Amino acid sequence: MLSSDPQQLDPPGPMAPIESATSQSARVNMAEHNEQLGAPTPGPWRQALTKLWRDRSAMMAALVLFVIILASLLAPAYAERIAGVDPFNSSLEAEVILDGQSVPVLGPSTEGLGIGVVPIGPTWRLNAYFLGADEQGRDVMARLLYGGRATLFIGSLSTAITLVLAAILGICAGFFGGWIDQLLSRVLDILWAFPIYLLAICLSIVLLTAHIEIGPLTIDSGSLVIPIVIIGIIYVPYVARPIRGQVLALRRSEFVMAAIGLGVPPLRILIRDILPNVVTTLIVFVPLMMALNIATETALSFLSLGVQPPGASWGTIIRDGQSLLYSRPWVSTAPGLVIIVTIVALNILGDGVRDAFDPRAKLRP
């Protein structure tokens, strides 16, 4: 299983342009079999997708992720049409009908001196505070679904930023070499030297104190753009380094050397020969980086450095339920369980993607 610890990453190997003897023999046998049947030989992409489709564990993980994503997308429909609540504004005097009786969402505390209020617990009814309420009387289930929208949105866009920047830096460093490689490698080393969460916390504190103005573009201090950019940047070295190593190997391959000898423009070589071989590595990294970015976003939001109130993310919901951990544990444990399920599903899917697009991964110790 892929590790969600960035310091213990085992970078997946690229789909090599020159196959091993075992892979070549299997492909030759398949080609001969297809020729006997009169069927065309499937390409490597189709073979990889077919293998992934037949991986039951990966498909179950993909199904779990699909359900989580779909539920998050339907958050407005649930809040407005089913539960009839506002997941962002306080509902201090709200009431709910249970067993024919009107029950306040926030009741008087019966612990200690009886000071304060205690929110209603889970009713297990979709139309009436299914997972209970938080200290401000907000529906936990509705906030959980809305929190999934924010967390998955930040995780997806930050992953895209990581992969795009890593591909650009890794390809340029590996292909051009020389001072370009030295400069880019030193920049990556600087980012690599900082502890991930410490770097993310420092950047968040600096950027959240005031709005950012870049020419005509203005980014407010509470914008989701800030955690997206921060999380997207801090993980670039973990993807750029394997990409650089793969491009260095491709740079010395015969077909690239032949293209350079024939005077083919570098941009054309990068697009036609280098990029297609790098794409498979980037695909393998997608589930892994999604898991890492979701965990990082959750940590930042828990520390009030990610999604800002009254917005909801899985991290902010856990933070809001800290004081209710003993009396209303579902406020914190529900988003925690969803985070665990999401990250485990992404890791299982990542294993399947790696096995499908990198057949030699199982052969490596």
VEXDOZA-808853 format. One line per 5 residues: number of its first residue (from 1); their letters; for each residue y, z, x of C-alpha. Coordinates in Angstrom, 3 decimals, padded with zeros to 6 digits, always signed. Example, Ala and Ser with C-alpha at 12.3 -4.5 7.8 and 13.67 -1.06 7.14 Angstrom:
2
1 = as = -004.500 +007.800 +012.300  -001.060 +007.140 +013.670
END
This chain:
365
1 = mlssd = +000.000 +000.000 +000.000  +003.454 -000.752 +001.226  +005.408 +002.291 +002.318  +008.775 +003.059 +000.733  +009.874 +004.801 +003.969
6 = pqqld = +012.190 +002.434 +005.876  +011.277 +004.034 +009.202  +007.575 +003.219 +008.672  +007.871 -000.368 +007.598  +005.027 -002.627 +008.659
11 = ppgpm = +006.821 -005.972 +008.435  +004.603 -008.574 +006.812  +003.634 -011.446 +008.998  +004.965 -014.901 +008.194  +002.872 -017.673 +006.766
16 = apies = +002.333 -019.451 +010.050  +002.895 -023.193 +010.245  -000.314 -023.487 +012.320  -003.290 -021.994 +010.478  -006.139 -020.023 +012.015
21 = atsqs = -009.588 -021.565 +012.444  -010.974 -019.626 +009.470  -008.141 -020.746 +007.189  -008.460 -024.351 +008.371  -012.216 -024.324 +007.768
26 = arvnm = -011.791 -022.898 +004.267  -009.094 -025.453 +003.448  -011.239 -028.330 +004.770  -014.188 -027.182 +002.654  -011.935 -026.919 -000.410
31 = aehne = -010.484 -030.351 +000.265  -013.961 -031.878 +000.595  -015.050 -030.174 -002.628  -011.966 -031.454 -004.463  -012.489 -034.954 -003.105
36 = qlgap = -016.046 -034.943 -004.429  -014.725 -033.932 -007.843  -011.871 -036.415 -007.643  -009.260 -033.643 -007.903  -006.172 -033.398 -005.676
41 = tpgpw = -006.086 -030.643 -003.061  -003.765 -027.813 -004.175  -000.868 -027.074 -001.858  -000.342 -023.730 -000.105  +002.188 -022.545 -002.697
46 = rqalt = -000.190 -023.238 -005.561  -003.043 -021.548 -003.724  -000.904 -018.461 -003.100  +000.239 -018.253 -006.729  -003.338 -018.723 -007.951
51 = klwrd = -004.541 -015.935 -005.683  -001.738 -013.679 -006.888  -002.570 -014.461 -010.523  -006.205 -013.458 -009.931  -005.210 -010.142 -008.348
56 = rsamm = -005.727 -007.695 -011.226  -003.912 -004.806 -009.567  -000.848 -006.933 -008.854  -000.829 -008.335 -012.384  -001.101 -004.863 -013.913
61 = aalvl = +001.805 -003.725 -011.745  +003.797 -006.787 -012.809  +003.048 -005.977 -016.460  +004.283 -002.392 -016.007  +007.484 -003.660 -014.380
66 = fviil = +007.957 -006.176 -017.188  +007.696 -003.402 -019.802  +010.219 -001.231 -017.921  +012.659 -004.129 -017.520  +012.282 -005.193 -021.160
71 = aslla = +012.816 -001.638 -022.410  +015.953 -001.329 -020.282  +017.323 -004.611 -021.595  +016.760 -003.406 -025.168  +018.722 -000.186 -024.553
76 = payae = +021.706 -001.215 -026.756  +019.388 -002.119 -029.620  +017.618 +001.238 -029.383  +020.822 +003.286 -029.166  +022.633 +001.487 -031.994
81 = riagv = +019.904 +000.436 -034.431  +017.086 +002.964 -033.959  +018.551 +006.217 -032.651  +022.112 +005.670 -033.890  +023.687 +007.541 -030.965
86 = dpfns = +026.328 +007.031 -028.306  +024.635 +007.631 -024.931  +027.910 +008.009 -023.014  +030.172 +010.280 -025.087  +029.532 +013.966 -025.766
91 = sleae = +028.112 +015.000 -029.150  +028.829 +018.729 -029.178  +028.657 +019.136 -032.965  +025.976 +016.576 -033.777  +023.034 +017.487 -035.994
96 = vildg = +019.623 +015.958 -036.602  +017.318 +016.182 -039.633  +013.895 +017.635 -038.743  +011.335 +018.478 -041.441  +014.042 +018.279 -044.068
101 = qsvpv = +016.339 +020.719 -042.280  +019.552 +020.063 -040.397  +019.202 +021.216 -036.779  +022.168 +021.291 -034.370  +021.717 +019.233 -031.224
106 = lgpst = +023.301 +022.040 -029.191  +022.139 +025.503 -030.228  +023.129 +028.962 -028.955  +021.369 +030.182 -025.848  +018.765 +032.924 -026.305
111 = eglgi = +018.357 +033.699 -022.611  +020.106 +036.445 -020.651  +023.400 +037.427 -022.245  +023.159 +034.605 -024.759  +026.165 +032.828 -023.314
116 = gvvpi = +026.279 +029.061 -023.499  +024.258 +026.497 -025.405  +020.808 +024.980 -025.131  +020.233 +021.338 -026.155  +017.510 +020.354 -028.546
121 = gptwr = +014.130 +019.614 -026.989  +011.974 +016.502 -027.470  +011.298 +015.636 -031.106  +008.900 +012.771 -030.199  +010.548 +010.687 -032.920
126 = lnayf = +012.189 +007.445 -031.823  +014.989 +007.767 -034.366  +015.902 +011.378 -033.550  +016.305 +012.472 -029.913  +012.856 +011.405 -028.747
131 = lgade = +013.245 +013.173 -025.365  +015.806 +015.702 -026.535  +019.442 +015.991 -025.486  +021.341 +016.992 -022.362  +024.013 +019.686 -022.042
136 = qgrdv = +026.612 +017.417 -023.627  +024.469 +016.549 -026.637  +023.679 +013.010 -025.479  +020.329 +011.413 -026.316  +018.168 +011.528 -023.166
141 = marll = +015.989 +008.596 -024.265  +019.000 +006.348 -024.830  +020.500 +007.366 -021.490  +017.144 +006.791 -019.796  +017.055 +003.193 -021.045
146 = yggra = +020.698 +002.588 -020.142  +020.064 +004.210 -016.771  +017.278 +001.726 -016.165  +019.725 -001.108 -016.719  +022.065 +000.242 -014.025
151 = tlfig = +019.354 +001.195 -011.532  +017.430 -002.077 -011.830  +020.657 -004.099 -011.762  +021.826 -002.404 -008.567  +018.363 -002.658 -007.030
156 = slsta = +018.036 -006.369 -007.810  +021.477 -007.465 -006.599  +021.355 -005.299 -003.480  +017.947 -006.794 -002.665  +019.401 -010.288 -003.016
161 = itlvl = +022.271 -009.357 -000.682  +019.844 -007.885 +001.853  +017.594 -010.944 +001.892  +020.426 -013.486 +002.055  +022.263 -011.714 +004.882
166 = aailg = +019.034 -011.014 +006.749  +017.946 -014.648 +006.460  +021.296 -015.940 +007.750  +021.497 -013.493 +010.657  +017.823 -013.735 +011.579
171 = icagf = +017.727 -017.535 +011.510  +020.952 -017.921 +013.500  +019.885 -015.352 +016.104  +016.410 -016.796 +016.535  +017.303 -020.484 +016.504
176 = fggwi = +020.499 -020.656 +018.550  +019.716 -017.834 +020.992  +022.106 -017.133 +023.864  +025.265 -015.173 +023.154  +024.828 -015.634 +019.407
181 = dqlls = +021.460 -013.893 +019.557  +022.875 -011.144 +021.778  +025.863 -010.502 +019.500  +023.884 -010.459 +016.260  +021.125 -008.342 +017.784
186 = rvldi = +023.627 -005.722 +018.948  +025.191 -005.575 +015.477  +021.749 -005.065 +013.954  +020.960 -002.407 +016.567  +024.093 -000.481 +015.601
191 = lwafp = +023.085 -000.482 +011.936  +019.505 +000.365 +012.910  +020.634 +003.397 +014.938  +022.146 +005.222 +011.944  +019.908 +007.193 +009.560
196 = iylla = +019.789 +005.165 +006.363  +020.839 +007.816 +003.878  +023.481 +009.295 +006.172  +025.042 +005.849 +006.624  +024.922 +005.185 +002.872
201 = iclsi = +026.503 +008.565 +002.099  +029.312 +008.063 +004.628  +030.127 +004.576 +003.347  +030.028 +005.762 -000.268  +032.399 +008.655 +000.401
206 = vllta = +034.887 +006.353 +002.123  +034.752 +003.576 -000.472  +034.730 +005.817 -003.556  +037.928 +007.658 -002.654  +040.198 +004.714 -003.520
211 = hieig = +040.029 +001.219 -004.939  +039.536 -001.728 -002.600  +041.814 -004.750 -002.487  +040.610 -007.932 -000.789  +043.273 -010.550 -001.413
216 = pltid = +043.409 -011.189 -005.158  +040.152 -009.256 -005.652  +040.399 -005.581 -006.640  +037.363 -003.290 -006.802  +037.795 +000.004 -008.655
221 = sgslv = +036.443 +003.179 -007.093  +033.800 +003.629 -009.806  +032.600 +000.021 -009.826  +028.900 -000.789 -009.475  +029.873 -003.321 -006.811
226 = ipivi = +030.308 -000.508 -004.266  +026.710 +000.850 -004.329  +025.367 -002.703 -004.572  +027.161 -003.804 -001.398  +026.433 -000.576 +000.494
231 = igiiy = +022.710 -000.584 -000.278  +022.495 -004.323 +000.354  +024.007 -004.016 +003.833  +022.230 -000.952 +005.215  +018.757 -002.515 +004.937
236 = vpyva = +019.641 -005.861 +006.537  +018.197 -004.959 +009.991  +014.784 -004.170 +008.499  +014.440 -007.742 +007.242  +016.526 -009.623 +009.823
241 = rpirg = +014.409 -008.487 +012.777  +011.096 -009.932 +011.474  +012.919 -013.121 +010.455  +014.401 -013.449 +013.946  +010.975 -012.999 +015.531
246 = qvlal = +009.454 -015.629 +013.269  +012.240 -018.117 +013.987  +011.855 -017.541 +017.743  +008.195 -018.549 +017.421  +009.070 -021.568 +015.279
251 = rrsef = +011.779 -022.570 +017.759  +009.086 -023.062 +020.417  +006.691 -024.930 +018.128  +005.915 -028.589 +018.806  +007.393 -030.037 +015.616
256 = vmaai = +010.732 -028.261 +016.141  +010.870 -029.221 +019.826  +010.107 -032.818 +018.858  +012.927 -032.823 +016.296  +015.351 -031.416 +018.882
261 = glgvp = +014.226 -034.032 +021.404  +014.880 -036.809 +018.900  +018.445 -035.568 +018.429  +018.033 -034.309 +014.863  +021.108 -032.227 +013.861
266 = plril = +020.488 -028.454 +014.015  +021.468 -027.955 +010.370  +018.847 -030.458 +009.267  +016.201 -028.754 +011.405  +017.098 -025.393 +009.906
271 = irdil = +016.881 -026.677 +006.336  +013.853 -028.941 +006.718  +011.665 -027.138 +009.271  +012.761 -023.512 +009.689  +013.800 -022.356 +006.211
276 = pnvvt = +010.574 -023.398 +004.376  +008.531 -021.268 +006.783  +010.896 -018.299 +006.393  +010.949 -018.365 +002.585  +007.418 -016.973 +002.321
281 = tlivf = +008.358 -013.980 +004.463  +011.409 -013.326 +002.286  +009.244 -013.468 -000.844  +006.883 -010.880 +000.633  +009.848 -008.589 +001.298
286 = vplmm = +011.231 -008.745 -002.278  +009.070 -006.011 -003.906  +009.338 -003.750 -000.858  +013.122 -003.974 -000.677  +013.407 -003.470 -004.440
291 = alnia = +011.475 -000.203 -004.134  +013.613 +000.966 -001.209  +016.879 +000.018 -002.900  +015.950 +001.734 -006.166  +015.068 +004.915 -004.264
296 = tetal = +018.351 +004.734 -002.344  +020.425 +004.127 -005.484  +018.742 +007.069 -007.181  +019.539 +009.336 -004.237  +023.187 +008.244 -004.102
301 = sflsl = +023.656 +008.661 -007.856  +022.029 +012.091 -007.715  +024.633 +013.044 -005.100  +027.450 +011.632 -007.298  +027.987 +008.786 -004.806
306 = gvqpp = +026.488 +005.960 -006.848  +026.940 +005.366 -010.576  +029.900 +007.440 -011.762  +030.208 +009.402 -015.064  +030.011 +008.725 -017.909
311 = gaswg = +027.753 +005.893 -016.744  +024.028 +006.502 -016.606  +021.417 +005.802 -013.969  +018.093 +007.470 -013.328  +019.653 +009.483 -010.507
316 = tiird = +022.562 +010.768 -012.609  +020.209 +011.827 -015.424  +018.138 +013.884 -012.972  +021.342 +015.503 -011.720  +022.504 +016.270 -015.269
321 = gqsll = +019.205 +018.018 -016.018  +019.198 +020.302 -012.976  +020.526 +023.321 -014.848  +018.024 +022.706 -017.670  +014.968 +022.394 -015.443
326 = ysrpw = +013.304 +025.524 -016.875  +014.414 +025.375 -020.500  +014.419 +021.567 -021.012  +012.407 +020.048 -018.128  +012.099 +016.630 -019.793
331 = vstap = +015.759 +015.881 -019.070  +014.965 +015.633 -015.343  +011.243 +014.897 -015.279  +011.404 +011.846 -017.580  +013.608 +009.735 -015.259
336 = glvii = +011.689 +011.118 -012.277  +008.410 +009.853 -013.718  +009.939 +006.459 -014.490  +011.204 +006.185 -010.897  +007.748 +007.045 -009.532
341 = vtiva = +006.012 +004.527 -011.800  +008.525 +001.799 -010.922  +008.268 +002.307 -007.154  +004.457 +002.550 -007.218  +004.254 -000.623 -009.325
346 = lnilg = +006.568 -002.439 -006.899  +004.420 -001.332 -003.954  +001.210 -002.493 -005.634  +002.833 -005.804 -006.536  +004.079 -006.056 -002.949
351 = dgvrd = +000.515 -005.648 -001.677  -000.600 -008.484 -003.914  +002.270 -010.746 -002.873  +001.582 -010.032 +000.799  -002.132 -010.811 +000.439
356 = afdpr = -001.375 -014.019 -001.463  +001.349 -015.413 +000.797  +000.084 -013.938 +004.076  -003.751 -014.307 +004.091  -003.975 -012.972 +007.648
361 = aklrp = -002.444 -009.609 +006.663  -005.870 -008.116 +005.907  -007.131 -009.200 +009.334  -004.429 -007.236 +011.186  -005.237 -003.601 +012.064
END
